[in-house]
Amino acid sequence: MALNFNQFAKEGNAFLKEFAKKINMPNEPDKAGRILSSVLHGLREVITTEESLQLISQFPMFLKAVYVNKWTTRKKHKVKNMTDFIDLIRELDGVTALNDFVSEEVAENYISVTFLLLRKYVSLGELEDLRTVLPKDLKSIVYQNAMF
């Protein structure tokens, strides 16, 4: 398999453009990228390493790169509900968190859009596996706004 980094970049830019459009910031790709990264990193901090590996095995290369950036296998965060998850995402977003995640409702929308777009790449079976390892009060994020 040849590595075509130009193609990875093209696909990544197209995905980010779509993500930015869906979260109503089509002219702010940097902000959209921070938000996407923070949501994926938050997910990574909540699920097991094994489940992360199964999940990213279905990701295209550009999403794998975002997901694994700065990944360590330190102890997982204790997240029990959406408020905890949003707090974790804000923590991972750093100094821009107050600007990027201005309210709980906005943050929940970003999370929902992220999972909606991930469905393009992740099988129903893997989504079920992911849902299984999430805390009870976070299971709904996997299928929120799903239409089958």
C-alpha positions in Angstrom: 0.0 0.0 0.0 1.5 3.3 -1.1 1.1 6.2 1.3 -0.4 9.1 -0.4 -0.2 12.0 2.0 -1.7 14.5 -0.5 -4.8 12.3 -0.6 -5.0 12.1 3.2 -4.7 15.9 3.4 -7.4 16.3 0.7 -9.8 14.0 2.5 -9.0 15.6 5.9 -9.7 19.1 4.6 -13.0 18.0 3.0 -14.1 16.3 6.3 -13.1 19.4 8.3 -14.9 21.6 5.9 -18.1 19.5 6.2 -17.7 19.4 10.0 -17.2 23.2 10.2 -20.3 23.7 8.1 -22.4 21.4 10.2 -21.4 23.2 13.4 -22.2 26.6 11.8 -18.7 27.9 11.5 -17.8 27.4 7.8 -15.2 30.2 7.9 -13.5 29.0 11.0 -11.7 25.7 10.2 -9.1 26.2 12.9 -11.7 26.5 15.6 -13.7 23.5 14.1 -10.5 21.5 14.1 -9.9 22.2 17.8 -13.4 21.2 18.6 -13.2 18.0 16.6 -9.9 17.1 18.2 -11.1 17.9 21.7 -14.2 15.7 21.3 -12.2 12.8 19.9 -9.6 13.1 22.6 -12.4 13.2 25.2 -13.8 10.0 23.8 -10.3 8.5 23.9 -10.0 9.4 27.6 -13.2 7.6 28.5 -13.1 4.3 26.6 -10.6 1.5 27.0 -7.4 1.4 24.9 -8.6 -1.8 23.3 -11.8 -0.1 22.2 -9.9 2.9 20.9 -7.8 0.6 18.8 -10.8 -1.1 17.4 -12.5 2.2 16.7 -9.6 3.8 14.9 -9.0 0.7 12.8 -12.1 1.9 10.9 -11.1 5.5 10.7 -9.5 7.0 7.5 -5.9 8.1 8.0 -6.7 11.7 8.7 -9.0 10.9 11.6 -6.5 8.4 13.0 -3.9 11.2 13.1 -6.3 13.5 15.0 -7.3 10.7 17.4 -3.8 9.5 18.3 -2.2 13.0 18.5 -0.5 13.3 22.0 -2.1 10.0 23.1 -0.7 8.4 26.3 -2.0 5.4 28.1 -2.3 7.1 31.4 -5.2 6.3 33.8 -8.6 7.1 32.3 -10.8 9.9 33.5 -13.8 9.1 35.6 -16.7 10.4 33.4 -20.2 9.5 34.4 -22.4 11.8 32.5 -22.6 14.4 29.8 -21.6 17.3 32.1 -18.4 15.4 33.1 -17.7 14.6 29.5 -18.1 18.3 28.4 -15.9 19.4 31.3 -13.2 16.9 30.1 -13.5 18.1 26.6 -13.1 21.7 27.8 -10.0 20.7 29.8 -8.5 19.0 26.7 -9.3 22.1 24.6 -7.2 24.2 26.9 -7.1 28.0 26.9 -9.6 28.3 24.0 -12.3 26.2 25.7 -14.4 29.1 26.9 -14.4 30.5 23.3 -14.9 27.1 21.6 -17.5 25.5 24.0 -19.6 28.5 25.1 -22.4 26.6 26.6 -23.5 23.0 27.5 -26.0 23.1 24.6 -23.4 24.2 22.1 -21.0 21.5 23.4 -23.7 18.8 23.1 -24.3 19.9 19.6 -20.6 19.6 18.7 -20.5 16.1 20.2 -23.7 15.1 18.3 -22.3 16.3 15.0 -19.0 14.5 15.6 -20.7 11.2 16.1 -23.1 11.8 13.2 -20.1 12.3 10.9 -18.1 9.4 12.3 -21.0 7.1 11.2 -19.6 7.5 7.6 -16.6 5.5 8.6 -17.5 3.3 11.6 -19.6 0.1 11.2 -22.9 -0.4 13.1 -21.2 -3.2 15.0 -18.3 -1.0 16.2 -20.7 1.7 17.2 -22.6 -0.9 19.3 -19.2 -2.0 20.9 -18.4 1.6 21.6 -21.8 2.2 23.1 -21.3 -0.8 25.4 -18.1 0.5 26.9 -19.4 4.1 27.5 -20.8 5.0 30.9 -24.5 4.6 31.2 -25.4 8.3 30.9 -23.2 8.7 27.8 -24.5 5.8 25.7 -27.0 8.0 23.9 -24.2 10.1 22.2 -23.5 7.2 19.8 -26.9 7.2 18.2 -28.2 10.7 19.0 -30.0 12.0 15.9 -29.5 8.7 14.1 -31.6 7.8 11.2 -31.5 4.2 10.0 
